[in-house]
Amino acid sequence: MTVLAIFLLIIGTLLVLIGALLVLIGTFLIAIGMALILTGVALIGAGTFLLIRRLLGRDRTRSHSW
């Protein structure tokens, strides 16, 4: 019985450690995903702003004769 108890204790400890590691990896991946989403939203916003500015004819700051 002692060997079984020690075996179950070791297996349970390993499962808890693996579970905690997976939670940490998941949190890290969620943070990376949120950073990518925020960067994408910022790029979409900047592109939309520049496109609308160009379509409205406000991009005439440079007046070259050529």
Phi, psi and omega in degrees: 000326181294320179295319178296318180296317179294318179299314179295323178297316180293314180297317179297319179296317179296320179296320178295317180295318178295318178298317179295321178295318178295324177295318179295318178296318178298318178297318179297317179293324177295320179296318178296317179298318179294322178296319179294320179296315180295321177296317178297318178296319179296319180292321177296318178298316179294318179296318178296317179300313181294322180293315179295320179298321180289320180292330179276358176080024181269002184264042182250034183287329180262122180245090177262145179280346180250000000 
